[in-house]
Amino acid sequence: MEKERKVEKKKMKKGILRMIIVLSVIAAVIIFSVIFGVVPSLSVTPFGVFINNTVGKFFNVANIFVNNTMALIETLVIVFFIWALNEIIKYLTKFLIKKFRSKSTLWIIIRSIIKYGSVIAGVFLILSAWGVQTPTLLAGAGILGLALSFGAQSLIEDVIAGLFIIFEKQFQVGDIIQAHGFRGKVTEIGVRTTTLEDVNGDVLIINNSDLRQTINTSANLSPAICDISIAYDEDIERVEKIILANIEDIKKRIPDIVEGPFYRGVQSLSESSIVIRMYARTDELKKYQVTRDLNKEMKLLFDRNGIQIPFNQIVVHYEDKKE
């Protein structure tokens, strides 16, 4: 393993060294062509003429700046305007998402549409500034788009499916959904993909068209269930009275409970205990913590009232055979 790592490191170093050499040569050629093209005394020398007639034709940066000053200025202005517009939209959508969380998905989609639309418009404006006939380009782009639409059917399906997800409100950013065996929180709904993140921090990016069967566990309140055992020796009626008398106190100690808690009765009769059930409803993101809190409160309640929680026991009968 160590030898393989050393070999990989050597290969990486050689690759980096080659890249540095190539970039240095290219930079040197560009600098030479610029210097010999700008300085008149050098451009008339044999070496200067050679540079200008060879690589200077490709890297004559000085002539580009001199002959296309207005086009370069327009390009910079367009790029700055698009960048500023996207930054403003980004901060505006963040503000709207915080203020109107129920419509956060819509703001994200609007931001994506503006971002892609502004970039496409900026490209056409820059090409127009450099003298390209944009009407002809648009006509060609229409024909190209028609040709690509036949080969990009999955992309079109993703976009259409994403729009249906948003307008039908199948799920929103912040909801917990299950899709393709993955359960996680929806962190982003894009034009083409949807991003999920589970409790371990793993991220799943899935195409919108693949979200054909999903379970939205955030659509309604989720159950938090506490099954706790008591000994067969306990008086079940006494235990029930104690639980019902302390239900309001349990709810006050667990503020995340939205509905309940409720005492559901005897869940099962197991081999060594009677299993009773407590039931509450809460938000999907909080149900596991509410379950833990219910377990804790029931244990403390039983300890205060001397209610025994049994544990598995094995009774061994020993037969003493006398000779």
C-alpha positions in Angstrom: 0.0 0.0 0.0 2.8 2.4 0.9 4.6 1.7 -2.4 1.4 2.4 -4.3 0.9 5.7 -2.5 4.5 6.7 -3.2 4.1 5.9 -6.9 0.9 7.9 -7.0 2.5 10.8 -5.3 5.4 10.7 -7.8 3.0 10.6 -10.8 1.0 13.5 -9.3 4.2 15.6 -8.8 5.3 14.8 -12.4 1.8 15.8 -13.7 1.9 19.1 -11.7 5.4 19.8 -12.9 4.4 19.2 -16.6 1.4 21.5 -16.2 3.5 24.3 -14.7 6.0 24.0 -17.5 3.3 24.1 -20.2 1.5 27.1 -18.6 4.9 28.9 -18.2 5.7 28.4 -21.9 2.2 29.6 -22.9 2.5 32.6 -20.6 6.0 33.4 -22.0 4.8 33.2 -25.6 1.9 35.5 -24.9 4.1 38.0 -23.0 6.7 38.0 -25.9 4.0 38.5 -28.5 2.5 41.4 -26.5 5.9 43.1 -26.0 7.0 42.8 -29.6 3.7 44.0 -30.8 3.5 47.1 -28.6 7.1 48.3 -28.7 7.9 49.7 -32.2 11.7 49.4 -31.9 11.4 45.7 -31.1 8.7 44.9 -33.7 11.0 45.9 -36.6 13.8 43.6 -35.6 14.1 40.2 -37.3 13.0 38.4 -34.2 10.1 40.8 -33.7 8.9 40.3 -37.3 9.1 36.6 -36.8 7.1 36.8 -33.6 4.5 39.0 -35.1 4.1 36.8 -38.2 3.7 33.6 -36.2 2.4 33.5 -32.7 1.6 37.2 -32.7 -1.3 36.6 -35.1 -2.9 34.5 -32.3 -1.8 36.4 -29.2 -1.9 40.0 -30.4 -3.6 41.2 -27.3 -2.6 44.8 -27.8 -4.5 45.1 -31.1 -7.6 43.5 -29.5 -7.7 46.2 -26.9 -7.0 49.0 -29.3 -9.4 48.0 -32.0 -12.3 46.7 -29.8 -12.2 49.1 -26.9 -16.0 49.9 -26.9 -16.9 46.2 -27.3 -14.7 45.3 -24.4 -16.3 48.0 -22.2 -19.8 46.9 -23.2 -18.9 43.3 -22.3 -17.6 44.3 -18.9 -20.7 46.4 -18.2 -23.0 43.5 -19.3 -21.1 41.0 -17.1 -21.2 43.3 -14.1 -24.9 44.0 -14.6 -25.7 40.3 -14.8 -23.6 39.6 -11.7 -25.2 42.4 -9.7 -28.7 41.3 -10.8 -28.1 37.8 -9.6 -26.6 38.9 -6.3 -29.6 41.2 -5.7 -32.0 38.4 -6.6 -30.1 35.9 -4.3 -30.4 38.2 -1.3 -34.0 39.1 -2.1 -35.0 35.5 -2.3 -33.2 34.7 1.0 -35.3 37.4 2.6 -38.5 36.2 1.1 -37.8 32.6 2.1 -37.3 33.6 5.7 -40.4 35.7 5.7 -42.7 33.4 3.7 -41.5 29.9 4.4 -44.6 28.3 3.0 -43.6 29.6 -0.4 -39.9 29.1 -0.2 -39.9 26.6 -3.1 -41.5 29.1 -5.4 -38.9 31.7 -4.6 -36.1 29.2 -5.3 -37.6 28.4 -8.7 -38.0 32.1 -9.6 -34.3 32.6 -8.6 -33.2 29.7 -10.8 -35.3 31.0 -13.8 -33.9 34.6 -13.5 -30.3 33.2 -13.1 -30.4 31.1 -16.2 -32.5 33.7 -18.2 -30.1 36.5 -17.3 -27.1 34.5 -18.4 -28.6 33.6 -21.7 -29.7 37.2 -22.3 -26.2 38.4 -21.4 -24.5 36.0 -23.9 -26.7 37.4 -26.7 -26.0 41.0 -25.6 -22.2 40.3 -25.6 -22.3 38.7 -29.0 -24.3 41.7 -30.3 -21.7 44.1 -28.8 -19.0 42.2 -30.8 -21.0 42.6 -34.1 -22.6 39.2 -34.2 -26.1 39.2 -35.9 -28.2 38.1 -33.0 -31.5 37.7 -35.0 -29.7 35.1 -37.2 -28.3 33.5 -34.1 -31.7 33.3 -32.5 -33.1 31.6 -35.6 -30.3 29.2 -35.6 -30.7 28.6 -31.8 -34.4 27.9 -32.4 -33.6 25.2 -35.0 -30.8 23.8 -32.7 -33.3 23.8 -29.8 -35.8 21.9 -31.8 -33.1 19.3 -32.8 -31.9 19.0 -29.2 -35.4 18.6 -27.8 -35.6 15.2 -29.5 -32.3 14.2 -27.8 -33.0 15.8 -24.5 -36.4 14.4 -23.6 -35.3 13.4 -20.1 -34.3 17.1 -19.4 -37.7 18.3 -20.6 -39.4 15.6 -18.4 -37.4 16.8 -15.4 -38.4 20.5 -16.0 -42.1 19.7 -16.5 -42.1 17.3 -13.5 -40.5 20.0 -11.4 -43.1 22.5 -12.3 -45.9 20.1 -11.4 -44.2 19.4 -8.1 -44.2 23.1 -7.3 -47.7 24.1 -8.5 -49.4 21.0 -7.1 -47.5 21.4 -3.8 -46.7 17.8 -3.6 -43.9 18.7 -1.2 -41.9 21.8 -0.3 -38.5 22.8 0.9 -38.3 21.6 4.6 -40.6 18.6 4.2 -39.5 15.1 5.0 -40.1 12.7 2.2 -39.2 9.1 1.2 -38.2 8.4 -2.3 -36.3 5.4 -3.8 -35.7 4.0 -0.3 -34.1 7.3 0.9 -35.7 9.3 3.7 -34.6 12.9 4.1 -35.4 16.5 4.3 -36.0 18.5 1.1 -33.3 21.1 1.0 -33.8 22.4 -2.5 -36.2 22.0 -5.4 -34.6 23.0 -8.6 -35.8 23.3 -12.2 -34.2 19.9 -13.0 -33.3 18.2 -9.7 -34.5 17.9 -6.1 -32.0 17.6 -3.2 -32.6 15.5 -0.1 -30.6 15.3 3.1 -31.0 12.6 5.7 -30.2 12.6 9.5 -26.6 11.4 8.8 -25.9 14.4 6.5 -25.9 12.2 3.4 -27.3 14.1 0.3 -29.3 12.6 -2.5 -29.7 14.6 -5.7 -32.5 13.0 -7.8 -34.0 14.1 -11.1 -37.6 15.4 -10.8 -38.9 13.0 -13.3 -37.8 10.1 -11.1 -39.9 11.3 -8.2 -43.0 9.3 -9.4 -43.8 7.7 -6.0 -43.0 9.7 -2.9 -44.2 9.6 0.7 -44.5 13.0 2.3 -44.4 12.4 6.0 -44.6 16.1 6.7 -48.1 16.5 5.2 -49.7 15.7 8.6 -48.6 15.4 12.2 -46.5 12.4 13.0 -47.1 9.9 15.8 -44.7 9.6 18.8 -45.4 6.2 20.5 -44.1 5.1 23.9 -44.6 1.4 24.7 -43.7 0.7 28.3 -44.0 -2.6 30.3 -45.3 -3.1 33.8 -45.2 -6.3 35.9 -48.1 -8.7 36.1 -48.2 -8.1 39.9 -49.1 -4.4 39.4 -52.7 -3.3 39.7 -53.5 -2.2 36.2 -56.4 0.1 37.3 -54.1 1.9 39.8 -51.5 2.4 37.0 -54.1 3.8 34.7 -55.3 6.3 37.3 -51.8 7.5 38.0 -51.1 8.0 34.2 -54.3 9.9 33.6 -53.8 12.1 36.6 -50.3 13.1 35.3 -51.0 13.5 31.6 -51.2 17.3 31.7 -47.9 17.5 33.6 -46.2 15.3 31.0 -47.5 17.6 28.2 -46.2 20.7 30.0 -42.7 19.0 30.3 -42.7 18.2 26.6 -43.6 21.4 24.7 -43.0 19.8 21.3 -46.2 17.7 21.6 -48.9 19.2 19.5 -51.7 16.7 20.3 -51.8 14.5 23.3 -50.3 12.7 25.0 -53.1 10.0 25.2 -53.2 6.8 27.1 -54.2 4.1 24.6 -54.5 1.2 27.1 -53.0 -2.3 27.1 -51.0 -2.9 23.9 -50.1 -6.5 24.5 -49.6 -9.2 27.1 -46.0 -10.4 26.7 -44.3 -13.3 28.4 -43.1 -11.4 31.5 -45.0 -8.1 31.4 -48.0 -6.1 30.4 -47.2 -3.6 27.7 -49.1 -0.3 27.8 -49.0 2.4 25.2 -48.8 6.2 25.3 -49.5 8.1 22.1 -48.8 11.7 21.0 -48.6 13.7 17.8 -46.0 16.2 16.8 -44.1 17.6 13.8 -42.2 15.0 11.7 -38.8 16.6 12.5 -39.5 16.3 16.3 -41.1 12.9 16.6 -38.0 11.0 17.6 -37.1 13.5 20.3 -40.7 13.5 21.6 -40.6 9.7 21.8 -37.4 9.9 23.8 -38.9 12.5 26.1 -42.1 10.4 26.6 -39.9 7.3 27.6 -38.1 9.4 30.1 -41.2 11.0 31.7 -43.0 7.6 32.0 -39.9 6.1 33.7 -39.8 9.0 36.1 -43.5 8.7 36.8 -43.3 5.0 37.5 -40.3 5.5 39.8 -42.2 8.2 41.8 -45.2 5.9 42.3 -43.4 2.6 42.9 -44.6 1.0 39.7 -42.3 -1.9 38.7 -40.9 -2.1 35.2 -40.0 -5.8 34.9 -37.0 -7.3 33.1 -36.6 -10.7 31.5 -36.0 -13.4 34.0 -35.1 -17.1 33.7 -36.2 -19.5 36.3 -34.0 -22.5 36.6 -35.4 -25.6 38.3 -32.7 -27.8 39.8 -33.6 -31.4 40.5 -31.4 -33.1 43.1 -31.4 -36.8 42.3 -30.5 -38.8 45.4 -28.8 -42.1 44.8 
